[in-house]
Amino acid sequence: MGRMDMPSAPGADFTTLFHFLPIGAYRSSAEGRMIHANEQLARINGFRDVEELLDRARHDPDGWYVDPARRHEFQLRLARDGEVRGFISEVKRRHDSERMWVSENAHMVRDADGRVLFYEGTVEDITERVAQQKAMREQQERMQALADQIPGVVFSLLVRPDGTRAYRFVSSGVREMYGFSPEDLLRDPMLIARYRHPEDIGRLDGETEAIQAGKVELAGEFRIVLPDGQVKWIYKRSCEVLRDSEGVHRVGVLLDISARKKAEDALRESEALWKLALESAGEGVW
C-alpha cells in the first residue's frame, strides 16, 4: 500500500496538514508496517520521494535504530501506554545509514471495539540539538575540572529582581570550606547565608542592594560559623556578567582567609606587647 487516497472534499481529514508538517510524520499498520509518510520524513531519511522511503521501510523494517533494543522498547511503551512521547534515539538514515538523533512521538488508533486500526507518529531530527547539548556538557565538565583546581569556591549566581538567589554552578571546594556539597547549595541557595556570623548577616542585605543598584564588582570579608562552632573568615569577590529579564548573573570566588586573620591578630598582639614593654622600660629605645 502506498499513499492514502486524498479525501473527496478538501479539509475532510488532516491529509493536507499531514504533508505540511515541518517534522516527519507517518502511519503504520497494526502489524507495524509503514503505510504512509509525509515528504519531511522522506527528506529526514535522505530520500526525495515518499515511495522510496516506504519501499525501503518495507524491506528493512528493523534497520532504523542504531541500538536494535530501542525498537523493542518503543513497541513495549506503545503497547503498555497506548502512546509514546519524546522517545529519543540514535538512528540510521534509511537511504545511506548516516547516523542522526531523533525524537519520536506515536499513538494507537483503535476502532469502536478497541481493536488497533493503525499507529500514527511523528519524527523530529534533533541531531544539531544533541550535538549542542554534548558540547555544552563537555564544556561544563572542563570548567568543573578547572574550577576544582582553584583554591576556595568558584560560583555562578543569579540574583533575581525580588532579591532571591539561585546558584547555577558551585565548585567542589565548598565541601572543605562549609562542609556541605555543591548539590546541597544548588538545591537550597539560602543554605550558605545561614552559616553567616550573626554580626555579619546585615552585610548580605547590603550586598543585594548594591547588586540591584548596578554595582558591577563587589569584594569584602565576612565570618561564617560552622555547625561545630568553628569560626572562619571568608573573602568574597564577584562581578556581573549579564543582566537580563531573569535578573543579574554574577560569577565569583570565596577564599578562606582564616589563617591570614589569625596571623594578623597574632601580629597585633605582638606589637601591643612590645609597645607596652618598651614604654615600661623608662629609657629611650630604638
N, C-alpha and C positions, 0 to 999 in steps of 0.2 A: 504494500500500500504506500502511495506517495503522499502528496499534499492532499489535505482535505478539500472537498468541493467548496467553493465560495457560496455564501448564502444567497438566496434569490433576491432578498431585499437588503440594501446597504444598511448596516447597523443592526441586523437581526441577531448577530452574535459579536464576539470580540475578535474576529479574524483580522480586521484592519489594525486594531490596537496591537495584536499579537505580532504582526510584522513591523509595526512602528516602534516597538520597544527598543531602547538603546542597549539592552543587555540580551543575552541569548535566552531563548525560550523554546520549550519542546513539549510534545505529548507522546507518551509511550503506552503500549498496550498493557493489559492486565498481566501478561507474561513478562513484561519488562522490555519489549522490543520498541525502539524508537519509530514512531509512525508519522511524526510531523515535527518540523522545526522552523524557526524563522531565519532570515538572512544573517542576522547578527551572530547566531550560534554557528552558522556555517563559516563566517569570517573568523570567529574565535578559533575554530578548528583548522583554519588555513585553506578553506575551500571558497570558491567564488559562487558555487551553486549548491542549493539545499539538497538536491537529489544526490549529489556526490557524497555529502555528509551522511544522508540516510543509508545509502548503499554501503558505505564503509562501516557504519554502526551495525548494520545487519550482519555483515560478515565477521566483525570483530567486536562483539558486544562487551567483552571484558577488557578491551585494550585502552581504557580511559585513565584509570588510576595508576600512578606510579607504584603505590603500595596496593596490591590486589585486595588486601583485607579491608580497605576503605569501602569498596563496593558492598561487601557483606555487611559492614557496619551501617551503611546508608540504608540498605534494604531492611535491616533489623529495626532501625528507628522508624522507618516509614510504616512497617507492619505494626509496630507497637503503638505509635502515636497518631498514625494517620497523616503525619506531616513531618517535614524536616526543615529546619531553618538555620541559616548561617553555617552550613556544612563546608568547612574549609579544607581543601586537599590540594596536594601537588598532582597534576595530571599531565598526560601526554597529548599534544595536539594530534588529532587523528590523521591529518594529512602528512606530517613529516616527523611525528614523535618528539617534537621540541617540547621541552618541559615548561610548565607555567603553573600558576596558582589560581584557583577559582573558589568562589563562594557560591554554594548551591542552596536553593530552596525548592521544595516539592510537596505535593499533597495528593491524596487519593480522591477520586471522584466515584461515588457509588450510585447505584440505582435505588429505586424505592424499597427494594427488598434487601438492601445492604450489600449487594454484590459489587465488586470492584469493576467499574467500566474501563477506566484508564487512569494514568497518572499524568500530572502536569507539573512542570518545574521551570525554574529559571537558572541561568548560569552567568555569573559575572566574573570577568577577568580581573583579578586583583594582584597580578604579578608585580606591578610597579609599587603598589601599596606594601606588599610583603617585603620587597627589596628595601624600601624606605624604612620600614619597621626594623628590619635586620640591621641596617646601617646605624639606626638610632641606638639599638641595643648594644651594638659593638662599641659605639662611641661612648655610651654610658658606662660600659664595662671598663673602657680605657680611662675615663675620667675617675671612676671609682678607684681603680688601681693607683692612679696618680695621687688622688686625694688622700688615700690611705697611707701614703708615704710622707705626707706633710704632718709635722708635729701639731697636736691640738685637734681642733674640729673645723672642717670646711663645710659650709652650708649654703643652701639656696632657699630663699624665703619669699613668700608672698604676703604682703600686708594689705588687706582689703580696705575699701573706703570706710567701713564701720570700725576699723581698728583690729578686727580679728586676724589671726595669722594662720598660715599653712606652710609647713616645710615641704619643699619639693625634693630636696636632697640633703642628706646628713652623712658625713664620713664616719668611719668606724671608730675614730678617736674619741667619740662621745662616750664610749664604754669606759675608757680609762679615766676620763675627766669627771663624768657624772655617775657612772655605774649602771646606766641603762643602755639599751640598744638603739641603733638608728631607727629601727621599725617602731619602737615604743614612741619616739618623738614624732615620727611621721603620722602615727595614729592619733596622738594627743599633743598638739602643738603648744599647749599651755603647761606641759609637764616641766619644761626647762625653767619656766617662770616660778614654779612652786619651790624651786631649790634656791631662789634668791634669798640673801640675808635680809631679815626683816627691815633693817635700816636702809637697804638699797632698793627696795621694791619700787619706791617712787621714781627711781631713775628710768624704769621700764616705761612708765606712762609718759615721761618727758621725751623718751626716745621715739615713741609712737607719734607724738605731736610733731616732733622735728621731721620725721619721715613724711607725714601728711602735709607739712608746710613746704616740702620740696627740698629739704636738705639732702644733698646727694651723698656726701660722705659723713660717716659717724665713727667715733672712736672713744673709748673710755674704759675704766676699770670698775669692777664691782666684785662683791663677795657672794659665794654660794655656801650653803650648809648642807652637807650630805646626811643621809639618814642616821649614820653612826655619830653625828655631831661634829665631824671634821669640817673645818672651815678652809675654803680655798679662795685665792684671789684669781680672778679671770680678767684678761684683757680682750676686748671685743672690738673688731674693726669691720665695717661693712660699707658697701657702696651700691648705689642704684644702677640697674642695668636696663630697666624698662618700666614705663608707666603706661598702662592701658586700661580698658574697661574693667578688668579683673581687680586692678589695684596697682600697688608698687612692687616690682620684682627686684630683690636685692640678693647679693652674694656677699659672703664674709667669712671671717675666721674667728675662732675662740682659742686663746692661748692660756695655759696655766702658768701664772707668774707668781705662784705662792713662794717658791724658793727665792726669787728676787726680793719679794716683800720681806721675807724673813731676814735676808742679808741686809736690807736697808734698815730694818728695825734694830738688828744687832749693831750696825754701824752707828746709828744714832745713840744707842745706849752706851757704846764705847766712847763716842765723842763726849757725851754728857759726863761720864766718869772721869775722863782725862781733864775736862774743864774744871770739874769740882776739885780734883786732886791738885791741879796747878794753882787754882785760886786759893787753895788752903795752904800752899807751900810758904806763903808770906814773902817770897823773894821773886825777883824777876827771872823769868824762864823764857827761853826762846827755842 
